[in-house]
């Protein structure tokens, strides 16, 4: 016998449970989600690790930045999708504050965020996760192979920051810098399927 959530709790409780369930990320069958651990540079708190703007942003913006570097959806290159409602649920920061927080992080050149399709680029993530690599990696380096795979996936999914990533890190990964398409699209206006 199939039971509905209304059979288990009051209608008011059922609405709260449905709302909470709606904000959870959807796991696709047969896919590996997230990561087990990540590196956070100790000098980040003093503006090191290429993140000189980190000490300048609010405490809430620092928490969101740290969350973006370490959440289950993040990856070694820092290009992934995440909705503000998920960030709010995991950090306890009101969703209504997310636009202001992302503006702070963008102003200090820490993060780029596409509000339309929920793509984020944590700009120094690759440098930090690759243990401050500063020279060209061997094409057979496992980090380079993983980064190229993740970048291809982001490009296939319509991430608007792929060209920016290529310009920043392409020389380390032996990637050609591809010119942006002349579509007239502005940052955050790529058409990609929603999660």
N, C-alpha and C positions, 0 to 999 in steps of 0.2 A: 504494500500500500504506500503510495507516494504521499508525503506530507509536505505541506506548505509551511513557510516560516510563520504564518499567522496562527497555525495550530500550536506552535511552541511558545509564542510570546504575544503580548497585547498588540493591538494595531499600532499604537504609538511606539512601542519597542521595536516592532517589525520595521517601521519607517526608519528608525535610527540605525538598525542593523543594515538595511538596504543601502542607506546613505554611506555607511562606513565601507560596505563591500564595494560600492561603486567607485570609491576613491582608491581601492587597491589596484596595483598593477596586475595586468592580465598575463598569466604565464601561458605561452604557446606550447602545445603538446610537442614533445620531442626536441625541445631546444634547451640548451644550457643557459641558465640565467646568471648574470652577475659575476662577481669575483669573490674570492675567499679573503684576500687581504690586499692592502696597498701600502705604498710608502708615503710618509709625510715628512718632509724635510724639517729638521729641528730649527733651522735658522729662518723658517717661514715667519715666525712670530716677530722677528726683527726686520722683516722685509727682504730677507734673502731668498734664494732659490728662484730668482727672476721675478719675484712678487713684491716689488718695492711698495706697491699701494696697499698691501694687506693691512699694515698697522693703521692706515688712515681711514678705513671704513668702520662702520658701526659694529658693535658686538654681534648683532643679529646677522649682519652681512658676513662677518667672519665665520659664524656658525654655518651659514648656508654654503659658504665657500668650502669649508672643511667637509660638510656633508656631501657636496658635489664631488669632492676628491675621493670620498670613501664609500659612497652609497653603493648598493648592490648593482645598480644600472651602469655605474661608471666603468670606464675601461682605461687601458694604459695610454691611449692617445687623447682622452678627454672629450671625445665627440660622441654624444649619445642623446637620447630623448628622455625628457622627464617633465611631467606636468607640475605646475605650482601646487596643486592640491596634494600631490604626493610628498612634495618637499614640506609643506605645512604639516601634514599628518605625522611625518617622521621627526620633525624638529620642534614641533609645538609652536611655531611662529605662525601668526594669522596669515591666511592666504592673501588677504587684502594688502599686506605689506610687501608681497613678492615683487611687484613692479618697481617699487622704490629701491628695494634691495638689489635687484638686478641692474638698475641704473647706477647705483654706487659701484658695483663690481665692474661694470662696463667703463665707467669714468676712470677707474684706477687701472684699467687695462688687464684685469684679471680673468674676465669671463665675457663671452658673447652669448646672447640668448635670443632665439627666434620665438617670439610670443605667439606666432600663428601656428607653427607646427611643432613647437616644444623641443627644438634642438638646442643643445648647449655645447659650448666649447670652453673647457677649462684650459686656458692657453698654455700654462706651464706644466700641465699634467704629464705630457710625454717626457719632458726633460726630467721631471722629478721621478716618475716611475721607471725611467731608464737609468736611474742613478747618475744624473747630471752628465749624461753623455754630451760631449762637446766636439766630437769629430765624426767623420763619416764612418758609418757602421759597415761591416762586411755584409754583402747580400745574403750570406748564409747565417748571420746572427739571428738567434731565435727571437730577440726583441724586434729586429727589423722585419722579419717575416710576419710576426703577429701584428705589428703596426700596419704593414701594407694590407693585410687581410681586413683589419678593422676599418682602414681608410676606404677600401673598396666597398665594403658593406655600407658605410655611411654614404658614399657617393651613389650607390645603387638605390638607397632609400631617399635620396633627394636632400641630403644635408647641405644647407647653404654655406657652411664654413669649410668645406673640403678644400677649396682653392686657397683659402687663408692658411690652412694647416700646411698645404703643399709649399706655399711660399715661405713659411716659417721653418719647417723641418724637412722639406723635400731633399735638400742637399745631404742630410744625414742618412737618409734612406735610399739615396740614389734614384729619387723620383724626378721626372721632368716636371717643371713648373708649367702647367697648362693654363693658357689664358682664359679669363672668364668669358662666358658666352655673352654676346651682345643682345640680351633679351630685354633689357630695360628694367629688369626686376631689381628691386632694392633689397637690402638686408632684411631677412625675415619674411620675404614674400614668395619663396619657392613653394610650389604646389607639391606636397608629399602626402601620402596617406596618413591619416591620424592613427594613433595607437588604438 
